[in-house]
């Protein structure tokens, strides 16, 4: 999560920011207040009911609940109440109708639907959702399914389409969406498809562009997007590519920059972006080598104010965050680690402001 979808949930009058990290050991997810001036706040207490190995995670638009996927066992997803003052509340009832794990999860911009990317047919599942009751009834599967394992899912800011990053064929699929009828007929794939497996996908805040992180060079691809016509012609690759497999992609809240998480080298790269024109010159690294993520990137996101980039990665401490200034680039030092770091390796990330 890839993850302007989290940012688009923030209301303009919001005042408090939060970051949630999934990780490989109990309690499997951790939530922190966030301030781009000071970094991570004090971790909220663990939930009273703990599930299992969490993967993707998301806040609801109101900030009144949190959902996450479960990687290795049924029911494959969990939901909890959340209060920005008191933290994680009661676990909601388990969902039904999800057939696998491993992928990401995203709540629609209006908060009424949750979409899950996963292994096993149909590989994309949508359920009704409510902050107060959690998961509801499953929508019918799309007629044109996902051909192989799905890894990420993103809502268009209008809520009128859903994008899925996956393995095989076009490596990305987008469906029209209606809360009353569910999935529509899949849009045609892009004329220049992402090269190999799609791991991350996100729409720009304006909804006019879509970005995909993928396995092989150029490691991420960006396209104009229209809910009326679908994919436009792929923007030209930047002159300097990320140094390895793309796994996550995030637009800044302004839409003027794109961050790409990848599997080698510095583990992430950031580029200026102009809708209708494309990608600019990669920002210089900036970051002190000692402050780079300690191991493979899993997911990243801009903070809700765009003044930081927050990551989930393998190896301790499971998350790093960096200052960022559009037009200037990444700060030299990382923020201090959270006082209570995620237990195990970082896997997924969600940011929210409410």
C-alpha positions as CSV (number, residue, x, y, z in Angstrom):
1,X,0.0,0.0,0.0
2,X,1.5,2.2,-2.4
3,X,-0.3,4.6,-0.7
4,X,-1.8,7.9,-1.6
5,X,-5.1,6.1,-1.1
6,X,-4.5,6.6,2.6
7,X,-3.8,10.3,2.1
8,X,-6.9,10.9,0.1
9,X,-9.0,9.8,3.0
10,X,-7.8,12.8,5.0
11,X,-10.3,15.6,5.4
12,X,-9.1,19.2,4.8
13,X,-9.9,20.2,8.4
14,X,-8.1,17.2,9.9
15,X,-5.6,18.0,12.7
16,X,-3.9,14.8,13.9
17,X,-1.8,12.3,11.8
18,X,-1.2,8.6,12.5
19,X,0.9,5.8,11.0
20,X,0.2,2.1,11.2
21,X,2.8,-0.5,10.5
22,X,2.2,-4.3,10.1
23,X,5.0,-6.6,11.1
24,X,6.0,-10.2,11.4
25,X,5.8,-10.8,15.2
26,X,3.1,-10.3,17.8
27,X,1.0,-8.0,18.0
28,X,1.5,-8.0,14.2
29,X,0.5,-4.3,13.8
30,X,1.5,-1.1,15.7
31,X,-0.1,2.4,15.5
32,X,1.7,5.6,16.3
33,X,0.8,9.3,16.3
34,X,2.8,11.1,13.7
35,X,4.1,14.7,13.5
36,X,6.4,15.7,10.6
37,X,8.2,18.1,12.9
38,X,9.0,15.5,15.6
39,X,8.4,12.1,14.0
40,X,6.8,9.0,15.7
41,X,4.8,9.5,18.8
42,X,4.3,7.0,21.6
43,X,2.9,3.7,20.3
44,X,-0.7,3.0,21.2
45,X,-1.4,0.0,23.4
46,X,-1.7,-3.4,21.7
47,X,-5.3,-4.6,20.9
48,X,-6.8,-6.9,23.4
49,X,-7.5,-9.5,20.7
50,X,-4.5,-10.3,18.5
51,X,-4.9,-12.2,15.2
52,X,-1.9,-13.4,13.2
53,X,0.7,-12.3,10.7
54,X,-0.6,-9.1,9.3
55,X,0.3,-7.8,5.8
56,X,-1.7,-4.9,4.3
57,X,-3.3,-2.3,6.5
58,X,-5.6,0.8,6.2
59,X,-7.4,3.3,8.2
60,X,-11.1,4.1,7.5
61,X,-11.7,7.6,6.1
62,X,-13.2,8.8,9.5
63,X,-10.3,7.3,11.4
64,X,-12.8,5.3,13.5
65,X,-11.5,1.9,12.5
66,X,-8.4,0.0,11.2
67,X,-8.4,-3.1,8.9
68,X,-5.6,-5.4,8.0
69,X,-5.1,-8.5,5.9
70,X,-3.8,-11.8,7.5
71,X,-1.2,-13.6,5.4
72,X,-1.3,-17.2,6.2
73,X,-4.7,-18.3,7.6
74,X,-8.4,-17.7,7.5
75,X,-10.4,-15.4,7.9
76,X,-7.7,-13.5,5.9
77,X,-8.6,-10.0,7.3
78,X,-9.4,-8.3,10.6
79,X,-11.0,-5.0,11.6
80,X,-10.7,-3.0,14.9
81,X,-12.3,0.1,16.3
82,X,-9.8,3.0,16.6
83,X,-10.0,6.3,18.5
84,X,-7.3,8.9,18.0
85,X,-7.2,9.6,21.7
86,X,-7.4,6.2,23.2
87,X,-6.1,4.0,20.4
88,X,-7.0,0.5,19.2
89,X,-10.4,-0.8,20.4
90,X,-12.4,-3.9,20.1
91,X,-11.9,-6.3,17.2
92,X,-14.9,-6.6,14.9
93,X,-16.4,-9.9,13.8
94,X,-14.5,-11.8,11.2
95,X,-15.3,-11.4,7.5
96,X,-16.5,-14.3,5.3
97,X,-16.0,-14.9,1.6
98,X,-12.3,-14.1,1.3
99,X,-10.4,-17.0,-0.3
100,X,-6.7,-16.2,0.5
101,X,-4.1,-13.9,2.0
102,X,-0.9,-12.2,1.1
103,X,-2.1,-8.9,-0.4
104,X,-3.1,-5.4,0.6
105,X,-6.4,-4.0,1.7
106,X,-8.1,-0.6,1.1
107,X,-11.3,1.0,2.3
108,X,-13.2,3.1,-0.2
109,X,-13.2,6.9,0.0
110,X,-16.7,6.9,1.4
111,X,-15.9,4.2,3.9
112,X,-18.6,1.8,2.8
113,X,-16.6,-0.9,1.0
114,X,-13.4,-2.7,1.7
115,X,-11.3,-4.3,-1.1
116,X,-8.8,-7.0,-0.6
117,X,-6.1,-8.2,-3.0
118,X,-5.1,-11.8,-2.3
119,X,-3.9,-15.2,-3.6
120,X,-6.5,-17.7,-4.9
121,X,-9.4,-17.1,-7.2
122,X,-11.0,-14.5,-7.5
123,X,-7.8,-12.7,-6.2
124,X,-9.8,-9.5,-5.6
125,X,-12.7,-9.4,-3.1
126,X,-15.0,-6.6,-2.1
127,X,-17.1,-6.5,1.0
128,X,-19.5,-4.0,2.4
129,X,-18.0,-2.2,5.4
130,X,-19.0,0.0,8.4
131,X,-17.0,1.6,11.1
132,X,-19.5,0.6,13.7
133,X,-20.0,-3.1,12.6
134,X,-17.0,-4.0,10.5
135,X,-17.2,-6.3,7.5
136,X,-20.6,-6.9,5.8
137,X,-21.8,-8.9,2.8
138,X,-19.5,-9.9,0.0
139,X,-20.1,-8.4,-3.5
140,X,-20.2,-10.7,-6.5
141,X,-16.8,-11.4,-8.0
142,X,-15.8,-9.5,-11.2
143,X,-16.8,-11.4,-14.3
144,X,-13.2,-10.9,-15.7
145,X,-11.0,-12.1,-12.8
146,X,-7.4,-11.5,-11.9
147,X,-5.2,-14.1,-13.7
148,X,-2.8,-14.8,-10.9
149,X,-1.9,-13.7,-7.4
150,X,-2.8,-10.1,-6.6
151,X,-0.6,-7.9,-4.3
152,X,-2.0,-4.4,-4.0
153,X,-5.3,-2.6,-4.4
154,X,-6.2,1.1,-4.7
155,X,-9.4,3.1,-4.9
156,X,-9.7,6.0,-7.3
157,X,-10.3,9.2,-5.2
158,X,-13.9,9.3,-6.6
159,X,-14.6,5.8,-5.5
160,X,-15.7,4.9,-9.0
161,X,-12.9,2.5,-9.9
162,X,-10.6,0.0,-8.3
163,X,-7.0,-0.8,-9.4
164,X,-5.2,-4.1,-8.7
165,X,-1.5,-4.9,-9.1
166,X,-1.0,-8.6,-9.8
167,X,1.1,-11.2,-11.5
168,X,0.6,-12.2,-15.2
169,X,-1.0,-10.7,-18.3
170,X,-1.2,-6.9,-18.0
171,X,0.2,-7.0,-14.4
172,X,-2.4,-4.3,-13.5
173,X,-6.2,-4.4,-13.8
174,X,-8.7,-1.7,-13.2
175,X,-12.5,-2.1,-12.8
176,X,-15.3,0.4,-12.7
177,X,-17.1,0.3,-9.3
178,X,-20.6,1.1,-8.1
179,X,-21.6,0.7,-4.5
180,X,-25.0,-0.6,-5.7
181,X,-23.8,-3.1,-8.3
182,X,-20.1,-3.8,-7.5
183,X,-17.5,-4.5,-10.1
184,X,-18.1,-3.4,-13.7
185,X,-16.5,-4.7,-16.9
186,X,-12.7,-4.5,-16.6
187,X,-11.0,-1.6,-18.5
188,X,-8.6,-2.5,-21.3
189,X,-5.1,-2.8,-20.1
190,X,-2.4,-0.2,-20.9
191,X,-0.8,-0.4,-24.4
192,X,2.6,-0.6,-22.7
193,X,2.1,-2.9,-19.8
194,X,4.2,-2.9,-16.6
195,X,7.2,-5.1,-17.1
196,X,6.6,-8.3,-15.1
197,X,4.7,-8.7,-11.8
198,X,2.9,-5.7,-10.5
199,X,3.5,-5.3,-6.7
200,X,2.1,-1.8,-6.0
201,X,-0.5,0.5,-7.5
202,X,-1.9,3.9,-6.6
203,X,-3.9,6.7,-8.2
204,X,-2.8,10.3,-8.0
205,X,-4.7,12.6,-5.6
206,X,-6.4,14.2,-8.6
207,X,-7.3,10.8,-10.0
208,X,-5.8,11.8,-13.4
209,X,-2.9,9.5,-13.2
210,X,-2.1,5.9,-12.0
211,X,1.3,4.5,-11.1
212,X,2.4,0.8,-10.8
213,X,5.5,-0.6,-9.1
214,X,6.7,-3.8,-10.8
215,X,9.4,-6.5,-10.8
216,X,11.5,-5.6,-13.9
217,X,13.0,-2.5,-15.4
218,X,12.0,0.3,-15.4
219,X,10.6,-0.9,-12.0
220,X,7.7,1.5,-12.1
221,X,5.3,2.9,-14.7
222,X,3.0,5.9,-14.7
223,X,0.0,6.5,-17.0
224,X,-2.6,9.1,-17.5
225,X,-6.0,7.8,-16.2
226,X,-9.6,8.6,-16.9
227,X,-12.6,6.8,-15.5
228,X,-14.3,7.3,-18.8
229,X,-11.6,6.0,-21.1
230,X,-9.1,4.1,-18.9
231,X,-5.3,4.1,-19.4
232,X,-3.6,6.7,-21.5
233,X,-0.2,6.3,-23.1
234,X,2.6,5.6,-20.6
235,X,4.7,8.5,-19.6
236,X,8.4,8.3,-20.6
237,X,10.7,6.6,-18.1
238,X,12.9,8.9,-16.0
239,X,16.5,9.3,-17.0
240,X,17.6,7.6,-13.8
241,X,15.7,4.5,-12.8
242,X,15.3,2.9,-9.3
243,X,18.0,0.4,-8.6
244,X,15.9,-2.7,-8.3
245,X,12.5,-4.4,-8.3
246,X,9.7,-1.9,-7.6
247,X,7.5,-3.0,-4.7
248,X,5.6,0.1,-3.6
249,X,4.6,3.5,-5.1
250,X,3.1,6.6,-3.5
251,X,2.1,10.0,-4.8
252,X,2.6,13.0,-2.5
253,X,-0.6,14.7,-1.3
254,X,0.0,17.5,-3.9
255,X,0.5,15.0,-6.7
256,X,3.8,16.7,-7.6
257,X,6.1,14.0,-6.5
258,X,6.3,10.1,-6.6
259,X,8.2,7.9,-4.2
260,X,9.1,4.3,-5.3
261,X,10.1,1.6,-2.9
262,X,12.5,-1.0,-4.3
263,X,14.5,-4.1,-3.3
264,X,18.1,-3.0,-3.6
265,X,20.5,-0.1,-3.4
266,X,19.0,2.8,-1.4
267,X,15.7,1.0,-1.2
268,X,13.6,4.0,-2.4
269,X,13.7,6.8,-5.0
270,X,11.7,10.0,-5.4
271,X,10.9,11.9,-8.5
272,X,9.1,15.2,-9.4
273,X,6.0,14.6,-11.4
274,X,3.7,16.8,-13.4
275,X,0.4,15.4,-14.6
276,X,0.2,15.6,-18.4
277,X,3.9,15.9,-18.7
278,X,5.4,13.1,-16.7
279,X,8.5,12.4,-14.5
280,X,11.3,14.7,-13.8
281,X,14.9,14.1,-12.7
282,X,15.3,11.8,-9.7
283,X,16.0,13.7,-6.5
284,X,19.6,13.1,-5.2
285,X,19.7,10.6,-2.4
286,X,20.4,13.1,0.4
287,X,20.1,10.5,3.1
288,X,23.0,9.6,5.3
289,X,24.0,6.1,4.3
290,X,23.8,5.0,8.0
291,X,20.2,6.1,8.0
292,X,19.0,4.1,5.0
293,X,16.6,1.2,5.6
294,X,18.5,-1.7,7.0
295,X,17.1,-4.2,4.5
296,X,14.5,-4.8,1.8
297,X,11.8,-2.2,1.4
298,X,8.2,-3.5,1.7
299,X,6.0,-0.4,1.5
300,X,6.2,3.3,1.8
301,X,4.0,6.4,1.9
302,X,4.2,10.1,2.1
303,X,3.0,11.6,5.3
304,X,-0.4,13.4,5.1
305,X,1.2,16.8,4.9
306,X,3.8,15.6,2.3
307,X,6.7,16.7,4.6
308,X,8.0,13.2,5.2
309,X,8.3,9.7,3.6
310,X,7.6,6.8,6.0
311,X,8.6,3.3,5.2
312,X,8.1,-0.3,6.3
313,X,11.0,-2.6,5.6
314,X,12.7,-5.9,6.5
315,X,15.3,-5.8,9.3
316,X,15.2,-3.8,12.5
317,X,13.7,-1.3,13.3
318,X,11.1,-2.3,10.7
319,X,10.3,1.4,9.8
320,X,12.3,4.5,8.9
321,X,11.1,7.9,8.1
322,X,12.7,10.9,6.3
323,X,12.0,14.5,5.9
324,X,11.0,15.6,2.4
325,X,10.6,18.9,0.6
326,X,9.1,19.1,-2.8
327,X,11.5,20.7,-5.3
328,X,14.4,20.0,-2.9
329,X,14.4,16.4,-2.0
330,X,15.0,14.0,0.9
331,X,16.6,15.1,4.1
332,X,20.0,13.9,5.2
333,X,19.1,12.2,8.5
334,X,16.2,9.9,9.3
335,X,13.8,10.6,12.1
336,X,14.6,8.9,15.4
337,X,13.2,5.4,15.6
338,X,9.9,5.0,17.5
339,X,10.6,4.4,21.2
340,X,8.8,1.1,20.8
341,X,9.7,-0.3,17.5
342,X,7.6,-2.8,15.5
343,X,8.2,-6.4,16.7
344,X,9.9,-8.2,13.8
345,X,10.2,-7.0,10.2
346,X,8.0,-4.3,8.8
347,X,5.5,-5.4,6.1
348,X,2.8,-2.8,5.3
349,X,2.0,0.8,6.1
350,X,-1.0,3.1,6.3
351,X,-1.1,6.8,7.1
352,X,-4.1,8.9,8.0
353,X,-5.1,12.3,9.2
354,X,-8.4,12.9,11.0
